[in-house]
Amino acid sequence: MIRRLIGTAGMLLVAACGHAAPTEAVIAPADFTGNWSGAISRAPADTQAVFLTLTQQPLFLLPPGKGAQEQLTGTWSIRLSQSSTVSDSGTVTGTGWSRSPGLALILQDAQGCTYDLSGTRTGAGAMSGTVAVAGCSDLNSGTFAMTKLETTAP
């Protein structure tokens, strides 16, 4: 009888040790789909308003609990911050991660000018980072910051 009690207690102890609670922080899944608004700032003292419309599609799964890589596509437009006239526009391609703050976007116009945005989600509806510009002789690299616009039901 005592052997049986000790054996049962031992099995319960082994079973309890095998199920430790996870200690890793859980990052909420990203929802990049929607309209974004913000600014691209470049030296010397040049700021342009930028607008993105993004959609996302999962590409592949990462290890269990780590989320998925997201393919981001859409359109963009830029205008001088003091003007309502669009000064450039084009397509967006890029990558985000559903449970990680990193993201990379490429904004390209019809003339071959590209804005390479590399940044992080800084909240559920915000992103910021750096901008590298290529193919545009008169533009410098800089930084960007954007927030997701709230959508309302009709």
DSSP file (Angstrom, degrees, kcal/mol; ACC not computed):
  #  RESIDUE AA STRUCTURE BP1 BP2  ACC     N-H-->O    O-->H-N    N-H-->O    O-->H-N    TCO  KAPPA ALPHA  PHI   PSI    X-CA   Y-CA   Z-CA
    1    1 A M     >        0   0    0      0, 0.0     4,-2.0     0, 0.0     5,-0.1   0.000 360.0 360.0 360.0 -42.8    0.0    0.0    0.0
    2    2 A I  H  >  +     0   0    0      2,-0.2     4,-2.7     1,-0.2     5,-0.2   0.896 360.0  53.2 -67.6 -38.8    2.8    2.4    0.9
    3    3 A R  H  > S+     0   0    0      1,-0.2     4,-2.8     2,-0.2    -1,-0.2   0.924 108.9  49.8 -59.6 -43.0    4.6    1.6   -2.4
    4    4 A R  H  > S+     0   0    0      2,-0.2     4,-2.3     1,-0.2    -2,-0.2   0.909 111.7  48.0 -63.1 -42.4    1.5    2.3   -4.3
    5    5 A L  H  X S+     0   0    0     -4,-2.0     4,-2.3     2,-0.2    -2,-0.2   0.906 113.6  46.9 -64.7 -44.0    1.1    5.7   -2.5
    6    6 A I  H  X S+     0   0    0     -4,-2.7     4,-2.3     2,-0.2    -2,-0.2   0.905 112.4  50.6 -65.6 -41.3    4.7    6.7   -3.1
    7    7 A G  H  X S+     0   0    0     -4,-2.8     4,-2.1    -5,-0.2    -2,-0.2   0.913 111.8  47.2 -62.0 -43.8    4.5    5.6   -6.8
    8    8 A T  H  X S+     0   0    0     -4,-2.3     4,-2.2     2,-0.2    -2,-0.2   0.914 112.3  49.3 -65.3 -43.2    1.3    7.7   -7.3
    9    9 A A  H  X S+     0   0    0     -4,-2.3     4,-2.2     1,-0.2    -2,-0.2   0.898 110.4  51.7 -62.9 -40.3    2.9   10.7   -5.6
   10   10 A G  H  X S+     0   0    0     -4,-2.3     4,-2.3     2,-0.2    -1,-0.2   0.909 109.1  49.3 -62.9 -43.3    6.0   10.4   -7.8
   11   11 A M  H  X S+     0   0    0     -4,-2.1     4,-2.4     1,-0.2    -1,-0.2   0.900 111.1  50.0 -64.4 -40.1    4.0   10.3  -11.0
   12   12 A L  H  X S+     0   0    0     -4,-2.2     4,-2.3     2,-0.2    -1,-0.2   0.895 110.2  50.6 -64.6 -39.6    2.0   13.4   -9.9
   13   13 A L  H  X S+     0   0    0     -4,-2.2     4,-1.8     2,-0.2    -2,-0.2   0.913 111.8  46.9 -64.8 -43.3    5.2   15.2   -9.1
   14   14 A V  H  X S+     0   0    0     -4,-2.3     4,-1.2     2,-0.2    -2,-0.2   0.909 112.8  49.8 -64.2 -42.8    6.7   14.4  -12.5
   15   15 A A  H  < S+     0   0    0     -4,-2.4     4,-0.3     1,-0.2     3,-0.2   0.893 110.4  50.0 -64.6 -40.0    3.6   15.4  -14.3
   16   16 A A  H >< S+     0   0    0     -4,-2.3     3,-1.1     1,-0.2    -1,-0.2   0.873 108.3  52.8 -67.5 -36.7    3.4   18.7  -12.5
   17   17 A C  H 3< S+     0   0    0     -4,-1.8     3,-0.4     1,-0.2    -1,-0.2   0.781 101.4  61.3 -69.9 -26.2    7.0   19.6  -13.3
   18   18 A G  T 3< S+     0   0    0     -4,-1.2    -1,-0.2     1,-0.2    -2,-0.2   0.540  98.1  58.8 -78.9  -6.1    6.5   19.0  -17.0
   19   19 A H    <   +     0   0    0     -3,-1.1    -1,-0.2    -4,-0.3     2,-0.1  -0.449  68.3 166.2-123.8  59.4    3.9   21.7  -17.4
   20   20 A A        -     0   0    0     -3,-0.4     3,-0.1    -2,-0.2    -3,-0.1  -0.456  43.2-105.0 -72.3 146.2    5.6   24.9  -16.3
   21   21 A A        -     0   0    0     -2,-0.1    -1,-0.1     1,-0.1     2,-0.1  -0.466  40.6-103.8 -70.4 141.3    3.8   28.2  -17.2
   22   22 A P        -     0   0    0      0, 0.0    -1,-0.1     0, 0.0    -3,-0.0  -0.382  26.8-166.2 -66.4 143.9    5.4   30.1  -20.1
   23   23 A T        +     0   0    0      2,-0.1     2,-0.2    -2,-0.1    -2,-0.0   0.429  51.9 110.7-109.4  -2.3    7.4   33.2  -19.0
   24   24 A E  S    S-     0   0    0      1,-0.1     2,-0.1     0, 0.0     0, 0.0  -0.518  73.5-113.6 -76.3 138.8    7.7   34.8  -22.5
   25   25 A A        -     0   0    0     -2,-0.2     2,-0.5     1,-0.1    -1,-0.1  -0.461  26.7-133.0 -68.8 142.3    5.8   38.0  -23.1
   26   26 A V        -     0   0    0     -2,-0.1     2,-0.5     0, 0.0    40,-0.1  -0.874  13.3-152.4-101.0 124.9    3.0   37.7  -25.6
   27   27 A I        -     0   0    0     -2,-0.5     3,-0.1    72,-0.2    73,-0.0  -0.832  26.0-113.0 -96.0 130.9    2.8   40.4  -28.3
   28   28 A A        -     0   0    0     -2,-0.5    72,-0.0     1,-0.1    -1,-0.0  -0.322  41.4 -95.2 -61.5 142.1   -0.6   41.1  -29.7
   29   29 A P        -     0   0    0      0, 0.0     2,-0.3     0, 0.0    70,-0.2  -0.288  43.6-115.6 -58.9 142.6   -1.0   40.1  -33.3
   30   30 A A        -     0   0    0     68,-1.4     2,-0.5    -3,-0.1     3,-0.1  -0.574  20.2-162.6 -82.7 141.4   -0.5   43.0  -35.8
   31   31 A D        +     0   0    0     93,-0.4    -1,-0.0    -2,-0.3    67,-0.0  -0.870  19.6 164.0-121.7  95.6   -3.3   44.3  -37.9
   32   32 A F        +     0   0    0     -2,-0.5    22,-0.3   116,-0.0    -1,-0.1   0.676  39.6 112.1 -83.5 -19.0   -1.6   46.3  -40.7
   33   33 A T        +     0   0    0     -3,-0.1     2,-0.3    20,-0.1    22,-0.2  -0.327  59.9  44.3 -63.0 130.3   -4.7   46.4  -42.9
   34   34 A G  E    S-A   54   0A   0     20,-2.5    20,-2.9    -2,-0.1     2,-0.4  -0.880  93.2 -37.9 137.8-167.5   -6.2   49.8  -43.3
   35   35 A N  E     -A   53   0A   0    114,-0.4   114,-3.1    -2,-0.3     2,-0.3  -0.802  48.1-168.6-100.2 136.4   -5.4   53.5  -43.8
   36   36 A W  E     -AB  52 148A   0     16,-2.9    16,-2.2    -2,-0.4     2,-0.3  -0.925   2.7-171.2-124.0 146.8   -2.3   55.1  -42.3
   37   37 A S  E     +AB  51 147A   0    110,-2.5   110,-2.8    -2,-0.3     2,-0.3  -0.996  27.4 105.0-138.9 143.1   -1.3   58.7  -42.0
   38   38 A G  E     -AB  50 146A   0     12,-2.1    12,-2.1    -2,-0.3     2,-0.3  -0.892  52.8 -73.9-178.7-148.6    1.9   60.4  -40.9
   39   39 A A  E     -AB  49 145A   0    106,-2.3   106,-1.7    -2,-0.3     2,-0.5  -0.990  12.2-148.8-142.9 146.8    5.0   62.2  -42.0
   40   40 A I  E     -AB  48 144A   0      8,-2.7     8,-2.6    -2,-0.3     2,-0.5  -0.983  24.7-162.6-110.0 123.9    8.4   61.7  -43.6
   41   41 A S  E     +AB  47 143A   0    102,-2.7   102,-2.4    -2,-0.5     2,-0.3  -0.925  13.3 171.0-113.4 130.6   11.0   64.1  -42.3
   42   42 A R  E  >  -AB  46 142A   0      4,-3.6     4,-3.1    -2,-0.5   100,-0.2  -0.946  33.4 -68.4-134.8 155.4   14.2   64.8  -44.1
   43   43 A A  T  4 S+     0   0    0     98,-0.7    97,-0.2    -2,-0.3     0, 0.0  -0.573 106.5  41.5 -80.9 150.9   17.1   67.3  -43.7
   44   44 A P  T  4 S-     0   0    0      0, 0.0    -1,-0.2     0, 0.0    -2,-0.0   0.370 129.3 -65.4 -88.8 119.1   17.2   70.2  -44.2
   45   45 A A  T  4 S+     0   0    0      1,-0.2     2,-0.6    -4,-0.0    -2,-0.2   0.822  86.1 145.8  48.8  45.8   13.8   70.9  -42.6
   46   46 A D  E  <  +A   42   0A   0     -4,-3.1    -4,-3.6     2,-0.0     2,-0.4  -0.952  18.8 172.5-115.9 116.3   11.7   69.1  -45.2
   47   47 A T  E     -A   41   0A   0     -2,-0.6    34,-1.3    -6,-0.2     2,-0.4  -0.985   7.0-173.7-125.1 132.9    8.6   67.3  -44.0
   48   48 A Q  E     -AC  40  80A   0     -8,-2.6    -8,-2.7    -2,-0.4     2,-0.3  -0.969  26.1-121.4-124.6 141.5    6.0   65.7  -46.2
   49   49 A A  E     -AC  39  79A   0     30,-2.5    30,-2.4    -2,-0.4     2,-0.4  -0.630  31.8-161.8 -77.4 136.7    2.6   64.2  -45.3
   50   50 A V  E     -AC  38  78A   0    -12,-2.1   -12,-2.1    -2,-0.3     2,-0.4  -0.959   9.5-168.0-125.5 141.5    2.4   60.5  -46.2
   51   51 A F  E     -AC  37  77A   0     26,-2.6    26,-1.9    -2,-0.4     2,-0.4  -0.996   6.3-173.5-129.8 131.6   -0.7   58.3  -46.6
   52   52 A L  E     -AC  36  76A   0    -16,-2.2   -16,-2.9    -2,-0.4     2,-0.5  -0.941  15.5-163.2-123.0 145.7   -0.7   54.5  -46.9
   53   53 A T  E     -AC  35  75A   0     22,-2.4    22,-1.6    -2,-0.4     2,-0.3  -0.977  27.6-175.2-122.5 115.5   -3.5   52.0  -47.6
   54   54 A L  E     -AC  34  74A   0    -20,-2.9   -20,-2.5    -2,-0.5     2,-0.3  -0.830  20.4-173.6-117.0 148.8   -2.3   48.5  -46.7
   55   55 A T  E     - C   0  73A   0     18,-2.5    18,-2.0    -2,-0.3     2,-0.3  -0.938  16.4-151.6-126.6 156.6   -3.6   45.0  -46.9
   56   56 A Q  E     - C   0  72A   0     -2,-0.3    16,-0.2    16,-0.2    39,-0.0  -0.950  13.5-176.3-132.3 151.6   -1.8   42.0  -45.4
   57   57 A Q  E     - C   0  71A   0     14,-1.7    14,-3.4    -2,-0.3    -2,-0.0  -0.974  33.2-113.0-144.8 128.5   -1.6   38.3  -46.1
   58   58 A P  E     - C   0  70A   0      0, 0.0    12,-0.3     0, 0.0     3,-0.1  -0.346  26.7-173.3 -61.8 140.0    0.2   35.6  -44.1
   59   59 A L  E     -     0   0A   0     10,-3.3     2,-0.3     1,-0.4    11,-0.1   0.857  58.8 -24.1 -99.8 -52.9    3.2   34.1  -45.8
   60   60 A F  E     - C   0  69A   0      9,-0.6     9,-1.8     0, 0.0    -1,-0.4  -0.989  64.4 -98.7-159.0 159.9    4.4   31.3  -43.5
   61   61 A L  E     - C   0  68A   0     -2,-0.3     7,-0.2     7,-0.2     0, 0.0  -0.596  26.7-152.3 -84.9 141.9    4.3   30.2  -39.9
   62   62 A L        -     0   0    0      5,-2.1     5,-0.2     1,-0.3     3,-0.2  -0.360  53.9 -50.3 -92.1-178.4    7.1   30.7  -37.5
   63   63 A P  S >  S-     0   0    0      0, 0.0     3,-2.4     0, 0.0     4,-0.3  -0.159  87.4 -67.2 -52.8 153.4    7.7   28.3  -34.5
   64   64 A P  T 3  S+     0   0    0      0, 0.0    -3,-0.0     0, 0.0     0, 0.0  -0.115 123.8  12.3 -48.5 132.7    4.5   27.7  -32.5
   65   65 A G  T 3  S+     0   0    0     -3,-0.2     0, 0.0     1,-0.1     0, 0.0   0.383 103.0  96.6  82.6  -3.8    3.4   30.8  -30.6
   66   66 A K  S <  S-     0   0    0     -3,-2.4    33,-0.4     1,-0.3     2,-0.2   0.550  81.1-133.3 -96.8  -8.9    5.7   33.2  -32.6
   67   67 A G        -     0   0    0     -4,-0.3    -5,-2.1    -5,-0.2     2,-0.3  -0.573  26.0 -69.8  95.7-157.9    3.1   34.3  -35.2
   68   68 A A  E     -C   61   0A   0     -7,-0.2    30,-3.2    -2,-0.2     2,-0.3  -0.963  35.1-108.1-139.9 153.7    3.4   34.6  -38.9
   69   69 A Q  E     -CD  60  97A   0     -9,-1.8   -10,-3.3    -2,-0.3    -9,-0.6  -0.675  38.6-146.8 -79.0 138.4    5.3   36.7  -41.4
   70   70 A E  E     -CD  58  96A   0     26,-3.6    26,-2.2    -2,-0.3     2,-0.5  -0.922   6.0-141.3-114.4 130.4    2.8   39.1  -43.2
   71   71 A Q  E     -CD  57  95A   0    -14,-3.4   -14,-1.7    -2,-0.4     2,-0.4  -0.794  22.7-158.0 -86.2 127.4    3.1   40.2  -46.8
   72   72 A L  E     +CD  56  94A   0     22,-2.5    22,-1.5    -2,-0.5     2,-0.3  -0.915  18.9 163.4-111.5 132.2    2.0   43.9  -47.0
   73   73 A T  E     +CD  55  93A   0    -18,-2.0   -18,-2.5    -2,-0.4     2,-0.3  -0.947  16.3  98.9-140.0 160.5    0.8   45.5  -50.2
   74   74 A G  E     -CD  54  92A   0     18,-1.6    18,-2.4    -2,-0.3     2,-0.3  -0.995  57.4 -64.0 162.5-153.7   -1.1   48.7  -51.1
   75   75 A T  E     -CD  53  91A   0    -22,-1.6   -22,-2.4    -2,-0.3     2,-0.3  -0.863  34.4-168.3-129.9 162.6   -0.8   52.2  -52.3
   76   76 A W  E     -CD  52  90A   0     14,-1.8    14,-1.9    -2,-0.3     2,-0.3  -0.970   5.9-168.5-146.9 160.5    0.7   55.4  -51.0
   77   77 A S  E     -CD  51  89A   0    -26,-1.9   -26,-2.6    -2,-0.3     2,-0.4  -0.984   5.8-159.8-148.9 150.2    0.8   59.2  -51.6
   78   78 A I  E     +CD  50  88A   0     10,-2.9     9,-2.8    -2,-0.3    10,-1.6  -0.973  11.4 175.8-128.7 142.5    2.9   62.0  -50.4
   79   79 A R  E     -CD  49  86A   0    -30,-2.4   -30,-2.5    -2,-0.4     7,-0.2  -0.984  42.3 -91.4-141.1 154.9    2.2   65.7  -50.3
   80   80 A L  E >   -C   48   0A   0      5,-0.6     3,-2.2    -2,-0.3   -32,-0.2  -0.420  41.5-121.6 -60.6 140.1    4.0   68.8  -49.0
   81   81 A S  T 3  S+     0   0    0    -34,-1.3    -1,-0.1     1,-0.3   -33,-0.1   0.740 111.3  48.2 -63.5 -22.5    2.7   69.3  -45.5
   82   82 A Q  T 3  S+     0   0    0    -33,-0.0     2,-0.3     2,-0.0    -1,-0.3   0.348 108.4  66.7 -95.4   6.7    1.5   72.8  -46.3
   83   83 A S    <   -     0   0    0     -3,-2.2    -4,-0.0     2,-0.1     0, 0.0  -0.893  62.7-150.5-128.7 154.0   -0.3   71.8  -49.4
   84   84 A S  S    S+     0   0    0     -2,-0.3     2,-0.4     2,-0.1    -1,-0.1   0.392  70.9 105.0 -99.1   1.6   -3.3   69.6  -50.3
   85   85 A T  S    S-     0   0    0     -5,-0.1    -5,-0.6     1,-0.0     2,-0.3  -0.700  76.2-122.2 -86.6 129.8   -1.8   68.7  -53.7
   86   86 A V  E     -D   79   0A   0     -2,-0.4    -7,-0.3    -7,-0.2     3,-0.1  -0.542  25.5-174.4 -69.1 128.5   -0.3   65.2  -54.0
   87   87 A S  E     -     0   0A   0     -9,-2.8     2,-0.3     1,-0.3    -8,-0.2   0.626  66.7  -1.2-100.9 -16.4    3.3   65.5  -55.0
   88   88 A D  E     +D   78   0A   0    -10,-1.6   -10,-2.9     2,-0.0    -1,-0.3  -0.962  62.3 170.4-165.9 154.8    4.0   61.7  -55.5
   89   89 A S  E     +D   77   0A   0     -2,-0.3    21,-0.5   -12,-0.3     2,-0.3  -0.972  13.3 125.9-160.8 168.0    2.2   58.4  -55.3
   90   90 A G  E     -DE  76 109A   0    -14,-1.9   -14,-1.8    -2,-0.3     2,-0.3  -0.949  51.0 -36.1 171.7-149.7    2.7   54.7  -56.1
   91   91 A T  E     -DE  75 108A   0     17,-1.9    17,-2.4    -2,-0.3     2,-0.4  -0.725  38.4-145.3-109.5 155.7    2.6   51.2  -54.8
   92   92 A V  E     +DE  74 107A   0    -18,-2.4   -18,-1.6    -2,-0.3     2,-0.3  -0.960  19.1 169.9-118.4 134.6    3.7   49.7  -51.5
   93   93 A T  E     +DE  73 106A   0     13,-1.8    13,-3.3    -2,-0.4     2,-0.3  -0.970  22.4 114.5-133.6 153.9    5.2   46.2  -50.9
   94   94 A G  E     -DE  72 105A   0    -22,-1.5   -22,-2.5    -2,-0.3     2,-0.4  -0.996  48.4 -94.3 172.9-169.9    6.8   44.9  -47.7
   95   95 A T  E     +DE  71 104A   0      9,-2.7     9,-2.7    -2,-0.3     2,-0.3  -0.997  26.5 170.8-139.8 138.3    6.9   42.6  -44.8
   96   96 A G  E     -DE  70 103A   0    -26,-2.2   -26,-3.6    -2,-0.4     2,-0.4  -0.867  27.6-125.4-133.9 171.8    5.6   42.7  -41.2
   97   97 A W  E >   -DE  69 100A   0      5,-0.9     3,-0.9     3,-0.5   -28,-0.2  -0.982  10.1-139.2-125.3 135.6    5.4   40.1  -38.5
   98   98 A S  T 3  S+     0   0    0    -30,-3.2   -68,-1.4    -2,-0.4   -31,-0.1   0.757 101.9  22.8 -67.6 -25.1    2.2   39.3  -36.7
   99   99 A R  T 3  S+     0   0    0    -33,-0.4    -1,-0.2   -31,-0.3   -72,-0.2   0.052 113.7  71.7-130.0  27.4    3.8   39.0  -33.2
  100  100 A S  E <  S-E   97   0A   0     -3,-0.9    -3,-0.5     2,-0.2   -70,-0.1  -0.984  75.1-129.8-139.2 148.2    7.0   41.0  -33.6
  101  101 A P  E    S+     0   0A   0      0, 0.0    20,-2.7     0, 0.0    22,-0.1   0.615  71.8 106.6 -78.0  -9.9    7.4   44.8  -33.9
  102  102 A G  E     + F   0 120A   0     18,-0.2    -5,-0.9    -6,-0.1     2,-0.3  -0.347  39.8 167.0 -74.6 149.2    9.7   44.9  -37.0
  103  103 A L  E     -EF  96 119A   0     16,-2.0    16,-2.3    -7,-0.2     2,-0.4  -0.986  19.3-162.5-154.8 155.5    8.5   45.9  -40.4
  104  104 A A  E     -EF  95 118A   0     -9,-2.7    -9,-2.7    -2,-0.3     2,-0.4  -0.979  13.2-179.8-142.3 126.6   10.0   46.8  -43.8
  105  105 A L  E     -EF  94 117A   0     12,-2.7    12,-2.8    -2,-0.4     2,-0.5  -0.963  14.8-157.1-128.4 144.4    8.1   48.7  -46.6
  106  106 A I  E     -EF  93 116A   0    -13,-3.3   -13,-1.8    -2,-0.4     2,-0.5  -0.981   7.9-166.5-121.2 118.7    9.1   49.8  -50.1
  107  107 A L  E     -EF  92 115A   0      8,-2.8     8,-2.9    -2,-0.5     2,-0.4  -0.915  13.6-178.6-102.9 124.4    7.2   52.7  -51.6
  108  108 A Q  E     -EF  91 114A   0    -17,-2.4   -17,-1.9    -2,-0.5     6,-0.2  -0.974  11.8-155.6-129.1 139.4    7.8   53.1  -55.3
  109  109 A D  E >   -E   90   0A   0      4,-2.1     3,-1.4    -2,-0.4   -19,-0.2  -0.500  38.0 -97.0-103.5 178.5    6.5   55.6  -57.8
  110  110 A A  T 3  S+     0   0    0    -21,-0.5   -20,-0.1     1,-0.3    -1,-0.0   0.710 120.2  57.7 -69.1 -20.9    6.1   55.4  -61.6
  111  111 A Q  T 3  S-     0   0    0      2,-0.1    -1,-0.3     1,-0.0    -3,-0.0   0.439 120.9-101.7 -90.5   0.3    9.5   57.2  -62.3
  112  112 A G  S <  S+     0   0    0     -3,-1.4     2,-0.4     1,-0.3    -2,-0.1   0.527  72.9 143.6  93.4   6.6   11.5   54.6  -60.3
  113  113 A C        -     0   0    0     22,-0.1    -4,-2.1    20,-0.0     2,-0.4  -0.659  31.1-164.5 -77.9 131.8   11.9   56.6  -57.1
  114  114 A T  E     -FG 108 134A   0     20,-2.9    20,-2.3    -2,-0.4     2,-0.5  -0.952  19.7-159.1-124.1 142.5   11.8   54.4  -54.0
  115  115 A Y  E     -FG 107 133A   0     -8,-2.9    -8,-2.8    -2,-0.4     2,-0.8  -0.979  14.0-158.4-113.4 115.1   11.4   55.1  -50.3
  116  116 A D  E     -FG 106 132A   0     16,-3.2    16,-2.1    -2,-0.5     2,-0.5  -0.846  10.2-165.7 -99.8 104.3   12.7   52.2  -48.3
  117  117 A L  E     +FG 105 131A   0    -12,-2.8   -12,-2.7    -2,-0.8     2,-0.5  -0.795  10.2 178.1 -96.0 126.7   11.0   52.3  -44.8
  118  118 A S  E     +FG 104 130A   0     12,-2.3    12,-2.5    -2,-0.5     2,-0.2  -0.985  28.8 109.9-127.9 119.7   12.5   50.2  -42.0
  119  119 A G  E     -FG 103 129A   0    -16,-2.3   -16,-2.0    -2,-0.5     2,-0.3  -0.800  51.6 -95.3-161.6-159.4   10.9   50.5  -38.6
  120  120 A T  E     -FG 102 128A   0      8,-2.5     8,-2.1    -2,-0.2     2,-0.5  -0.962  34.3-104.8-138.8 153.6    8.9   49.1  -35.8
  121  121 A R  E     - G   0 127A   0    -20,-2.7     6,-0.3    -2,-0.3     3,-0.1  -0.704  29.3-169.9 -73.4 128.8    5.4   49.1  -34.6
  122  122 A T  E     -     0   0A   0      4,-1.5     2,-0.3    -2,-0.5     5,-0.2   0.248  67.7 -15.3-105.6  11.3    5.4   51.4  -31.6
  123  123 A G  E >  S- G   0 126A   0      3,-0.9     3,-1.1   -22,-0.1    -1,-0.2  -0.933  91.8 -68.2 170.7 179.1    1.9   50.5  -30.5
  124  124 A A  T 3  S+     0   0    0     -2,-0.3   -93,-0.4     1,-0.3    -1,-0.1   0.817 133.4  21.4 -61.3 -30.4   -1.2   48.8  -31.8
  125  125 A G  T 3  S+     0   0    0    -95,-0.1    23,-2.5    -3,-0.1     2,-0.3  -0.116 112.8  77.3-131.2  38.9   -1.8   51.6  -34.3
  126  126 A A  E <   +GH 123 147A   0     -3,-1.1    -4,-1.5    21,-0.2    -3,-0.9  -0.996  43.7 177.6-147.4 149.6    1.5   53.3  -34.8
  127  127 A M  E     +GH 121 146A   0     19,-2.3    19,-3.0    -2,-0.3     2,-0.3  -0.988   5.8 169.9-147.7 151.9    4.8   52.7  -36.6
  128  128 A S  E     +GH 120 145A   0     -8,-2.1    -8,-2.5    -2,-0.3     2,-0.3  -0.978  16.2 111.8-156.0 163.8    8.1   54.7  -36.9
  129  129 A G  E     -GH 119 144A   0     15,-2.0    15,-2.2    -2,-0.3     2,-0.3  -0.972  56.7 -36.9 166.2-150.7   11.6   54.3  -38.3
  130  130 A T  E     -GH 118 143A   0    -12,-2.5   -12,-2.3    -2,-0.3     2,-0.4  -0.726  36.8-148.2-110.3 156.9   14.0   55.4  -40.9
  131  131 A V  E     -GH 117 142A   0     11,-2.7    11,-2.2    -2,-0.3     2,-0.5  -0.991   6.1-167.5-125.3 126.4   13.6   56.2  -44.6
  132  132 A A  E     -G  116   0A   0    -16,-2.1   -16,-3.2    -2,-0.4     2,-0.4  -0.967  14.4-153.2-110.6 129.4   16.3   55.6  -47.3
  133  133 A V  E     +G  115   0A   0     -2,-0.5     2,-0.3   -18,-0.2   -18,-0.2  -0.860  16.1 176.0-107.8 135.7   15.6   57.2  -50.6
  134  134 A A  E     +G  114   0A   0    -20,-2.3   -20,-2.9    -2,-0.4     3,-0.1  -0.990  60.0  22.6-137.1 146.1   16.9   55.9  -54.0
  135  135 A G  S    S+     0   0    0     -2,-0.3     2,-0.5   -22,-0.2    -1,-0.1   0.520  93.1 102.4  81.7   5.6   16.4   57.0  -57.6
  136  136 A C    >   -     0   0    0    -22,-0.2     3,-1.3     3,-0.2    -1,-0.1  -0.944  55.0-163.2-123.1 107.0   15.4   60.5  -56.7
  137  137 A S  T 3  S+     0   0    0     -2,-0.5    -1,-0.1     1,-0.3    -2,-0.0   0.755  86.4  45.2 -65.6 -24.8   18.2   63.0  -57.2
  138  138 A D  T 3  S+     0   0    0      2,-0.0     2,-0.4     0, 0.0    -1,-0.3   0.308  96.2  87.9-104.8  11.0   16.7   65.8  -55.1
  139  139 A L    <   -     0   0    0     -3,-1.3     2,-0.2    -6,-0.0    -3,-0.2  -0.880  56.2-153.8-117.1 144.2   15.6   63.8  -52.0
  140  140 A N        -     0   0    0     -2,-0.4    -6,-0.1   -97,-0.2     2,-0.1  -0.680  25.7-105.0-105.5 161.9   17.5   62.9  -48.8
  141  141 A S        +     0   0    0     -2,-0.2   -98,-0.7    -8,-0.1     2,-0.2  -0.329  53.2 136.5 -76.3 167.7   16.9   60.0  -46.4
  142  142 A G  E     -BH  42 131A   0    -11,-2.2   -11,-2.7  -100,-0.2     2,-0.3  -0.755  45.5 -57.4-173.2-139.5   15.3   60.7  -43.1
  143  143 A T  E     -BH  41 130A   0   -102,-2.4  -102,-2.7   -13,-0.3     2,-0.3  -0.860  32.9-155.3-130.5 162.6   12.7   59.3  -40.6
  144  144 A F  E     -BH  40 129A   0    -15,-2.2   -15,-2.0    -2,-0.3     2,-0.3  -0.970   8.0-176.2-137.5 155.6    9.0   58.5  -40.6
  145  145 A A  E     +BH  39 128A   0   -106,-1.7  -106,-2.3    -2,-0.3     2,-0.3  -0.947  14.0 172.6-149.3 131.1    6.2   58.2  -38.1
  146  146 A M  E     -BH  38 127A   0    -19,-3.0   -19,-2.3    -2,-0.3     2,-0.4  -0.973  17.2-155.6-140.6 152.5    2.6   57.1  -38.9
  147  147 A T  E     -BH  37 126A   0   -110,-2.8  -110,-2.5    -2,-0.3     2,-0.4  -0.953  29.0-111.2-125.4 149.9   -0.6   56.2  -37.1
  148  148 A K  E     -B   36   0A   0    -23,-2.5     2,-0.3    -2,-0.4  -112,-0.3  -0.637  33.7-125.6 -80.1 131.9   -3.4   54.0  -38.2
  149  149 A L        -     0   0    0   -114,-3.1  -114,-0.4    -2,-0.4     2,-0.2  -0.578  24.4-115.4 -79.1 138.7   -6.6   55.9  -39.0
  150  150 A E        -     0   0    0     -2,-0.3     2,-0.4  -116,-0.1    -1,-0.1  -0.493  26.2-145.9 -71.4 139.4   -9.7   54.7  -37.2
  151  151 A T        -     0   0    0     -2,-0.2     2,-0.4  -117,-0.0    -1,-0.0  -0.866   9.9-155.4-106.4 144.2  -12.4   53.3  -39.4
  152  152 A T        -     0   0    0     -2,-0.4     0, 0.0     2,-0.0     0, 0.0  -0.914  21.0-112.0-119.5 146.3  -16.1   53.8  -38.6
  153  153 A A              0   0    0     -2,-0.4     0, 0.0     1,-0.1     0, 0.0  -0.479 360.0 360.0 -72.3 144.0  -19.0   51.7  -39.6
  154  154 A P              0   0    0      0, 0.0    -1,-0.1     0, 0.0    -2,-0.0   0.509 360.0 360.0 -66.6 360.0  -21.5   53.4  -42.1
